[in-house]
Amino acid sequence: MPDSKTHVLNVFMNRQYPSIVRAEGIYLYDEDGKRYIDSAGGPILCNLGHGVGEIVDALVEQMREVAFVYRLDFTTPGLEEACTKVCEATGGVMDKVFMVSGGSEATEIAIKLARKYHIDNGNPSKYKVISRWLSYHGMTMGALSWSGMTARRAEYDPMLRDFSHIAPAYCYRCWFKRTPDSCDLECAQALENEILCQGPETVAAFIAEPVSGMSLCGAHPRMDYFRRVREICDRYDVLIILDEVMTGFGRTGKWFGFQQFDVIPDILALGKGMGGGYFPVGAAAVSARVADTIARKSGLFAAGFTWAGNPMAAAVVSRTIDYLKEHHLVERCAEKGDYLAKRLEDLKSHPTVGDIRGMGLMRGIEFVKDKRTKEPLEPGLMFWIQLSQEALSRGLFIEASGGCDRGRAGDMVMFGPPFIVTEEQIDEMVGIFDEVLTAVEKRAGF
Ligand SMILES: Cc1ncc(COP(=O)(O)O)c(C=O)c1O
């Protein structure tokens, strides 16, 4: 029954939620003093760990100086500094940043910038966006239209725009029935076919996550996938938007996911860890080619949101970037990510562990009924929900998700702890998860 005391419209409206009153490092504490390990860093965003005083100080200082001015007529030193630091963090691949309040807004602005680029470049017929099935780019109607996460789309489907989706880069369940030996990057080639079918003169951009977030929990393509995508996009004047809302700012063990794949994108969508877990912030960043084309022609980008360019967000972004550098946290993410991957391998002896994948501190597990055939578990079991609930009861917060088998079935979890996590803490979280999995498998009859 619903908790009559709450006026919060919760996701699970009939569930009692633990109330968290304190957070420190990788730990959360509820009002009864129970401790939870935050093995997902919130929804994979608390990259610095909880309770970092310097970030709080930077925010408070900025609020005292200037809490808000409107970007239509003003800039602030903090916004200038943050956007410069973001571009520097990309190694100069990006030249201008439009700061917003989260990931969905970031992909919305990224798509609008792609459209604006083509208009100003003399190709106003280019407006279509191609994305991938089993991707996630946000919850607004636009972002959901180019998302391919079927469960999140389902109820709103009649209200979405008709954008086209190609096959995901999902090696464990390759849609082309290829193996590493027989793979010819058919999943990348599918993009060229789609561009041709849509009409290259109408296609503005391709959007993809370098490493999949919750829709495929850490699945990523072969290392040369994005180079092939780049060649195809260049052939038809289609911009590449990489959705680095989850992968950006160190999560894969490099500053950005595109650096893992040796590809130069045209536009980045950013969010989550950009604010370290301390402030709602996102951004669309564009290359000099895109920015200069717009600046030279119309000199105008009039899309936006009231809170865009928020000085408070900017202060947090600047300090987050400094903190990542000062504490070598991106390098640490790579190192501890390798350790986490090694420890997760120990779970392979479980009868349901089908695949372990990911990069850095973004590691997913996919569960199956039959390891040999990869037959998914019965969707009615709600295995992924059972896992997250059992984990919570044992003091482990973990992100879980379903639908990886074409939206029909499939159960996954993702580990994405703060980058400050120690090897002992990784041992502890994997140890608890081992027990969680044993309990849930037992209930499911394994
Ligand atoms: C890859 C990716 N893009 C976009 C989004 C949407 O971001 P937000 O929830 O901040 O709007 C998410 C959120 O999970 C994400 O993982």
The ligand as an ORCA input file, in Angstrom:
! r2SCAN-3c Opt
* xyz 0 1
  C      23.836      8.141    -21.834
  C      22.777      9.010    -21.240
  N      22.293     10.033    -21.937
  C      21.346     10.856    -21.443
  C      20.818     10.649    -20.189
  C      19.775     11.562    -19.639
  O      20.319     12.340    -18.631
  P      19.395     13.006    -17.495
  O      18.741     11.902    -16.765
  O      20.376     13.799    -16.669
  O      18.417     13.886    -18.189
  C      21.296      9.574    -19.416
  C      20.730      9.311    -18.092
  O      20.806      8.263    -17.540
  C      22.296      8.732    -19.957
  O      22.777      7.696    -19.260
*
